[in-house]
């Protein structure tokens, strides 16, 4: 079993964001977390041989950033989404 450890700054990324990204790669590796004050260490364990190990790790890092930005956008647009839903349901006559 091949193992790699990569670290993320908890000031930049939440554990939940990293977990969401890891779920997308469940077919490539399993992951463990070691959460410290200064870092979130991710222990990636590859069950089978991977042709482009560095490429998979770089894609995982990109996915972490993508999930972080998705969460940030969702938070920033939450009030607008609620307003749109409230308006849509107000016109249905549902009580």
Secondary structure, DSSP 4 states (H G I P E B T S, - for coil): -EEEEEEE-TTT--HHHHHHHHHTTTTT-EEEEEE-SS-EEEEEEESS--TTHHHHHHHHHHHHHHHHHHHHHHHHTHHHHHHHHHHHHHTTT--
